[in-house]
Amino acid sequence: MTKKWNFNTKAVHSAQTPDPETRAISEAIVPAVAYSFESAEAAAGVVNGAEEDSVYYGRYGNPTSHTVEKKIAALEGSEDALGVSSGMAAISIAMLAFLEHGDHVVVTKDVYGGTHKFLTSLAPRFGIEYSFVDCNTAGEIEKAIKPNTKALYIETPSNPSLTLVDIEAVGKIADEHNIPLIIDNTFMTPYLQRPLEIGADVVVHSATKYLNGHGDVIAGFICGDKETIDHMRQNLMGDLGQNLNAWESYMILRGLKTLGLRVERHCQNAMEIAEFLEKQPEIENVYYPGLPSHPQHELALKQMHGMGGIVSFEVKGGVEAGKQFINALELAMISFSLGDPETLVQHPASMTHSSIPEEELADFGIPKGLIRLSLGLEDAEDIIQDLQQALQTLSVKI
Ligand SMILES: Cc1ncc(COP(=O)(O)O)c(C=O)c1O
């Protein structure tokens, strides 16, 4: 059946049919590492790629991972996808697929702390150069591109400041210079944003977040054309041993079936909470693309199908007041992750982005006192009540 399905139907049905032997509807977990072949020639045919979609050794993929890879490709609208052991594996493999010793990458300023750390501490050891630039200013990107620039990398909306980058505009610049545009689409998921449709070449995900959605799997995906994904599978993921295992692939397949439903709820909660926070006298600067006050609200409406589940904000009184506030929360939990059913809160400067030196935080658009809230699936009323009681403890002390 040709896949003309809408998103939620694809999330449930694409790449999955009942097992012909058992008639089981949910995917079987195949933990096997080794596979047998009828002949030496058949085994060789699988290794050299003559046989499509075949598996031969667990480090290069397994049947359960192949199913989830096909589903992710269907959702992102890519020719192929690769499941890997974490979001950071996806990011590093995607970059290393295009960057060799002596090459350079242009990166949007405001990226996940782990991406910043990979670029500033690990990549230079292998002779890879980077420039962090404001990717919303075409001139800045053009100025940063050098003869040895081999990739452009962006994250939109960014973690944690929720700054947007115009994907279509940056895609055009990447095309003009014949370099691939790689995008971290973790915050949006393909439900809310499909960068490949508007000018990106490669999409990376931390599936640890919304794609799995239950806070019990670390995984990543890379989406792109078949040739690029094959190269990543054979020459990077396999050699670095960054494969996704069968159990986690199964968990993600399970999580994906409710992706649309969950993301809708995350978005609704985030919008309600952003509007609530904006009205509180103890709060300043609420960052949420869905708010008309967000400086890139129009761009958000243009390139996103929903505004996402993350709201960032600052509490008046700076870092100390911010920490006091999050310490007083009772329902929202202080945690490093996001995209889970539980509302999670964190202080990026001292937690997820602590690898960025304090004096450089402003350059990366991260206020020191910024608080990032990942809205869960609870009832908005209960989250608001929790925020309210934490604010009350604050107003006494400000
Ligand atoms: C936007 C973004 N990209 C990538 C990652 C890295 O993902 P993982 O922890 O699965 O390696 C994270 C983790 O928080 C993230 O927030």
The ligand as a Tripos MOL2 file, in Angstrom:
@<TRIPOS>MOLECULE
LIG
   16    16     1     0     0
SMALL
NO_CHARGES

@<TRIPOS>ATOM
      1 C1         18.4370   19.3530   21.4880 C.3       1 LIG1
      2 C2         19.2180   18.1620   21.9450 C.ar      1 LIG1
      3 N1         19.9640   17.4950   21.0590 N.ar      1 LIG1
      4 C3         20.6950   16.4240   21.4240 C.ar      1 LIG1
      5 C4         20.7130   15.9850   22.7250 C.ar      1 LIG1
      6 C5         21.5600   14.8030   23.1000 C.3       1 LIG1
      7 O1         20.7690   13.6700   23.2520 O.3       1 LIG1
      8 P1         21.1890   12.3660   24.0710 P.3       1 LIG1
      9 O2         21.1650   12.7000   25.5020 O.co2     1 LIG1
     10 O3         20.1780   11.3590   23.6350 O.co2     1 LIG1
     11 O4         22.5880   12.0010   23.6120 O.co2     1 LIG1
     12 C6         19.9440   16.6480   23.6850 C.ar      1 LIG1
     13 C7         19.9580   16.1970   25.0900 C.2       1 LIG1
     14 O5         19.4130   16.8250   25.9590 O.2       1 LIG1
     15 C8         19.1820   17.7710   23.2780 C.ar      1 LIG1
     16 O6         18.4290   18.4540   24.1620 O.3       1 LIG1
@<TRIPOS>BOND
     1     1     2 1
     2     2     3 ar
     3     2    15 ar
     4     3     4 ar
     5     4     5 ar
     6     5     6 1
     7     5    12 ar
     8     6     7 1
     9     7     8 1
    10     8     9 2
    11     8    10 1
    12     8    11 1
    13    12    13 1
    14    12    15 ar
    15    13    14 2
    16    15    16 1
@<TRIPOS>SUBSTRUCTURE
     1 LIG1         1 GROUP 0 **** ****
